[in-house]
Amino acid sequence: MAATTAEISRMFSSHRFARGKKTILCVLYFPLGLLLAILRVFLGLHIFIVSCVLPKPSLVRRLILRFMALLLGIVVSHRGFGDRDRSAKVIVANHVSVLDHVAMDFITPIVTPNVWRLSSFLMWAMGYADFGAQEGREALLRTAKAHCSQNSQPLVLTFPEGAMTNGQVGLLKYSTWSFSIQPVVQPVVIKVSRPIIPISVETIGGSLVTDLLWFLFVPVSIFYCRFLPSQKQNEGESEEEFAKRVQELMAKELNIEATPFTNADKSEYVKRYLHRPQIQAPSESPPSRSVPPTPPPSPTIPCESASNNHLPELEKMVRQVQEVLPHIAESIIRKDLRHTSCVDATITNILEEKVDLNDGEFNSPRPSSSNAVQTPSEPEGATAVLQSVQSPTATKFSSTSFGKTSSARQLSYQERKAALLESARRHYMEKHGMI
């Protein structure tokens, strides 16, 4: 079943802690978890030394490490390993945590090519191998094929998704490089659960170090590794088709979808998610001034964000308001925009006198003497204009439909701005008997 565009947000965890009643359990466990994490840091150093000292292919090494991993709360369970194809030198697995390759290393000796931009120290500490991925695809494949040609070498573990998911919705589209090393691959599906304290294994924007620390914090993390029947590339089958077939097989085993999204799509989604406007809801922070709350803007009016994290956008909106109401000070406009986040709503508030105009000075020059003669070009101030202007709610300044293109929306905005400005001028002239 094909995934829709909206489902990409469900493929990654946006929150570390569970919502609802389980949050209370996490809060109560926090002091114990913190103490446990500190103790496990020192224990983890001993495990790291053991893994470096003992030879990698040694069965004793794997047994010792699996026992010591239990003290870190890491349990590895597997099925189907005895029935695997011995001729398959490449393992393809889904990617759900930063310790997937460690769990696989507890089952069988493996080597994981470093296809991420990790430093030399992190690559060595995490057990990755340099297969020349930074030099390009050809160098990576050449090194991997040379490695697999030697029977005494460990198996090559690859994550064709290229990025982590929560493993609950779908698999990212598989890269073809994992299927270009050999014509036979060994699929393995990995699941991770935390049955006692429900804390997500991965989150959007999470770092490698923070994910590792949460493994030390929780009581137990259980890895389930299932070895599926090996898959061979059919005659006349392209690498893309081979990768797609294996992806669908593994997705079916996990009871999730084989999506068309790539790791580049995830990067784009994460970038949009982390840089999305943080607009505070009115119910969470009520306005400090004693005026009625700002009415919600019409759904046909495109409002722009005025988040403090997007000051250039805020200044652009201030200039748009000043084009319609040039006598209002920037500080007054800017203050209201921080609450409304909408040009049209701020103009409505000013015209309906829901904004305190005493907070700033008018932009137009005012006479210093009380006996100075007022001329049409020097009105008494914005208040005289505001008192004479009819509320925009009584005049239709909104578009009847939302423009399909940016040029159409800009034209609609200019027409509404011109109508609003003309209405203000007309009411001012009517009040002072100029017409």
Secondary structure, DSSP 8 states (H G I E B T S, - for coil): ----GGGGGGGS-S-SB--TTHHHHHHHHHHHHHHHHHHHHHHHHHHHHHHHHS-TT-HHHHHHHHHHHHHTTEEEEEESGGGS-TT--EEEE---STTHHHHHHHHS-EEEE--S---HHHHHHTTEE--SGGG-HHHHHHHHHHHHTSTTS-EEEE-TT-S---SSSEE----SGGGSS-SEEEEEEEEEE-SSS-B-S--TT--HHHHHHHHHHSS-EEEEEEE---EE--TT--HHHHHHHHHHHHHHHHTSEE-S--HHHHHHHHHHHHTS-----TTTS--SSSS-------TTS------TT-HHHHHHHHHHHHHH-TTS-HHHHHHHHHHH--HHHHHHHHHTT-S-GGGS--SS---SSTT---BTTB-S-HHHHHHHS--GGGS--S-SS--SSHHHHHHHHHHHHHHHHHHHHHHHHHHTT--
